[in-house]
Amino acid sequence: MTAAAGSARLPLCADLSRAAGEDPIGTAPHWQEVTVLELDVPMWARVRDVAGWTAEQAGVFERLRGKVEASGAEFGLLMSAPDTPGAPLRVRHYALGPGGYARRDFVSDRPQDDWARGLTDTLLEPENLKGWAEVTPPAGPDWHVCTHGTVDAACGKYGVPVHQGLRAGDVRAWRTGHFGGHRFAATAVDLPAGLLWAHLTPDLALRVARRAVAPAEVRGHLRGFAGLPPVAQVVDRELLVRRGWAWLDAPRRADVQVDAEGWTVALHHGPGEAAGTVTARVTPAPGLKVPGSSHKPEWMDVKQYHVEWS
């Protein structure tokens, strides 16, 4: 029996997620800071190859795990293709602050395979950044679109046209390696706003990037604000819909209490005269089963949510 006859191509997980009507809210990671390594696309697989790590590289991730366990503050790691292939290692670091994430850019003369140093110096030993050249970042948003088709075919099929469409529309967009959520392709991280998006098309991505569409029209495409824990992301989205894009300028933090029936979320926003707290009740909605990958037959349970206002 030939390989072609013995194996059928699976449907794309993103197609099945859309067909199921999955609401992506609450699937964004919770990041206190994000490091973006500018690496050529072939380097992405090397960074993901745990078995091929050097002792130094493995040690960096062990230290990062310890930092997360000690502080509870999670971090994001993104890999984006530089504009000039083969360029020396460059990193962008985003730290959570009022109204999103603050960006700092650092350049070096190191080769790209010294990527572990970029993680160490931005996330573990920031005092070492004095050995890098800091440059002023350009104004405007950065859209990190997953185009990592070797990890999941859906990201290649849907992510590449979105990346190309954003760049054609003069939005700064980066070809980006896998950061989770294949089934939401095309998926993107919108920084410095800290929003993650799902099931984008080139036209929709451009309108969202330009804030040329009402939040209510794209609520079903929002995975969440990475500055808040997942359940609080559910409440944050409803306030974005109610108050418009200006809501993203407000510092937000949340207190979450869990009980047998769901969660009580107190979302604090401010400062100034507009400061306040909104309390809402989040309860589970009927869940769904969807595939987590376009390359494996297994399906998984996914959470869906319902919001009630206090």
Residue pairs with C-beta under 8 A, 6 or more apart in sequence:
10 291
10 294
10 295
10 296
10 297
11 291
11 294
12 153
12 154
12 157
12 185
12 294
13 152
13 154
13 182
13 183
13 185
13 290
13 291
13 292
13 293
13 294
14 154
14 158
14 182
14 183
14 184
14 185
14 186
14 199
14 294
15 154
16 183
16 290
16 291
17 24
17 183
17 184
17 199
17 290
17 291
18 199
20 288
20 289
20 290
21 288
22 183
22 288
22 290
22 302
22 304
23 220
23 304
23 305
24 181
24 184
24 198
24 199
24 220
24 221
24 222
24 223
24 224
25 219
25 222
25 223
25 224
25 233
25 234
25 237
25 305
26 223
26 224
26 230
26 231
26 233
26 234
26 303
26 305
27 181
27 184
27 196
27 198
27 223
27 224
27 230
28 195
28 196
28 223
28 224
28 225
28 226
28 230
28 233
29 74
29 76
29 179
29 180
29 196
29 226
30 74
30 226
30 227
30 228
30 229
30 230
31 74
31 75
31 76
31 96
31 194
31 226
31 227
32 73
32 74
32 75
32 95
32 96
33 73
33 75
33 76
33 93
33 94
33 95
33 96
33 101
33 122
33 123
34 75
34 76
34 77
34 78
34 93
34 94
34 101
34 189
34 191
34 226
35 75
35 76
35 77
35 78
35 91
35 92
35 93
35 94
35 118
35 119
35 122
35 123
36 78
36 79
36 80
36 91
36 92
36 93
36 94
36 144
36 174
37 47
37 77
37 78
37 79
37 80
37 89
37 91
37 115
37 118
37 119
38 80
38 81
38 82
38 87
38 89
38 90
38 91
38 92
38 112
39 47
39 79
39 80
39 81
39 82
39 89
39 112
39 115
39 177
40 81
40 82
40 85
40 86
40 112
41 81
41 175
41 177
43 79
43 112
43 113
43 115
44 79
44 148
44 177
44 178
45 150
46 52
46 113
47 79
47 115
47 177
48 151
48 177
48 178
50 58
53 61
54 116
56 116
57 115
57 116
60 116
60 119
60 120
60 124
63 120
63 124
64 75
64 119
64 123
64 124
67 73
67 75
67 123
67 124
68 74
68 75
75 123
76 94
76 179
76 189
76 226
77 119
77 179
78 144
78 176
78 177
78 179
78 189
79 176
79 177
80 144
80 174
80 175
80 176
80 177
81 174
81 175
81 176
82 90
86 112
87 112
88 107
88 108
88 109
88 110
88 111
88 112
89 108
89 110
89 111
89 112
89 114
89 115
89 117
89 118
90 105
90 106
90 107
90 108
91 105
91 106
91 118
91 121
91 122
91 132
92 103
92 104
92 105
92 106
92 137
92 142
93 103
93 104
93 105
93 106
93 122
94 101
94 102
94 103
94 104
94 191
94 192
94 194
95 101
95 102
95 104
96 194
96 227
97 251
98 250
98 251
98 271
99 248
99 249
99 250
99 251
100 191
100 192
100 193
100 194
100 227
100 248
101 191
101 192
101 193
101 194
101 227
102 192
103 137
103 142
103 191
103 192
104 134
104 137
105 134
105 135
105 136
105 137
106 118
106 121
106 122
106 129
106 132
106 133
106 134
106 135
107 132
107 133
107 135
108 114
108 118
108 132
108 133
110 117
120 128
121 128
121 129
121 131
121 132
122 129
138 172
140 171
140 172
141 171
141 172
141 190
141 191
141 192
141 193
141 209
142 172
142 173
142 174
142 190
142 191
142 192
143 163
143 166
143 171
143 172
143 173
143 174
143 188
143 189
143 190
143 191
143 205
143 209
144 173
144 174
144 176
144 179
144 188
144 189
144 191
145 159
145 162
145 163
145 166
145 173
145 174
145 175
145 176
145 186
145 187
145 188
145 200
145 205
146 155
146 159
146 176
146 177
146 178
146 179
146 181
146 185
146 186
146 187
146 188
147 155
147 156
147 159
147 160
147 163
147 175
147 176
148 155
148 156
148 159
148 176
148 177
148 178
149 155
149 156
149 157
149 159
149 160
150 156
151 177
151 178
151 182
152 178
152 182
152 185
152 293
152 294
152 295
153 294
153 295
154 182
154 183
154 185
154 294
155 178
155 182
155 185
155 186
155 187
157 185
158 185
158 186
158 200
159 185
159 186
159 187
159 188
160 175
161 186
161 201
161 202
162 173
162 186
162 188
162 200
162 201
162 202
162 205
163 173
163 174
163 175
164 202
165 202
165 203
165 205
165 206
166 173
166 202
166 205
166 206
166 209
167 173
169 206
169 209
169 210
171 206
171 209
171 210
176 188
176 189
179 187
179 189
181 187
181 196
181 198
181 223
182 292
182 293
182 294
183 290
183 291
183 292
183 293
184 197
184 198
184 199
184 223
185 199
186 199
186 200
186 201
186 205
187 196
187 197
187 198
187 199
187 200
187 223
188 196
188 197
188 200
188 205
189 195
189 196
189 226
190 196
190 197
190 208
190 209
193 225
193 248
194 225
194 226
194 227
195 222
195 223
195 224
195 225
195 226
195 248
196 222
196 223
196 224
196 226
197 205
197 208
197 218
197 221
197 222
197 223
198 221
198 222
198 223
199 220
199 221
200 208
200 221
204 213
204 218
204 221
206 212
207 213
208 218
208 221
211 245
214 244
215 222
215 240
215 241
215 244
215 245
215 247
216 241
219 237
219 240
219 241
222 237
222 240
223 233
224 230
224 233
224 234
224 236
224 237
225 233
225 236
225 237
225 248
225 252
227 252
227 253
228 236
228 252
228 253
228 254
228 267
229 254
229 256
231 256
231 263
231 265
231 282
231 305
232 254
232 256
232 265
232 267
234 265
234 282
234 305
234 307
235 254
235 265
235 267
235 278
235 280
235 282
235 307
236 252
236 254
236 267
238 280
238 307
239 247
239 267
239 269
239 278
240 247
240 248
250 269
250 270
250 274
251 269
251 270
251 271
252 267
252 268
252 269
253 267
253 268
254 265
254 266
254 267
254 268
255 265
255 266
255 268
256 263
256 264
256 265
256 266
257 263
257 264
261 283
262 281
262 282
262 283
262 284
263 281
263 282
263 283
264 279
264 280
264 281
264 282
265 279
265 280
265 281
265 282
266 277
266 278
266 279
267 277
267 278
267 279
267 280
268 275
268 276
268 277
269 275
269 276
269 277
269 278
270 276
278 309
279 309
279 310
280 307
280 308
280 309
280 310
281 307
281 308
281 309
281 310
282 305
282 306
282 307
282 308
283 305
283 306
283 308
284 303
284 304
284 305
284 306
285 304
285 305
285 306
286 304
287 301
287 302
287 303
287 304
288 301
288 302
288 304
289 299
289 300
289 301
289 302
290 299
290 300
290 302
291 297
291 298
291 299
291 300
292 298
292 299
292 300
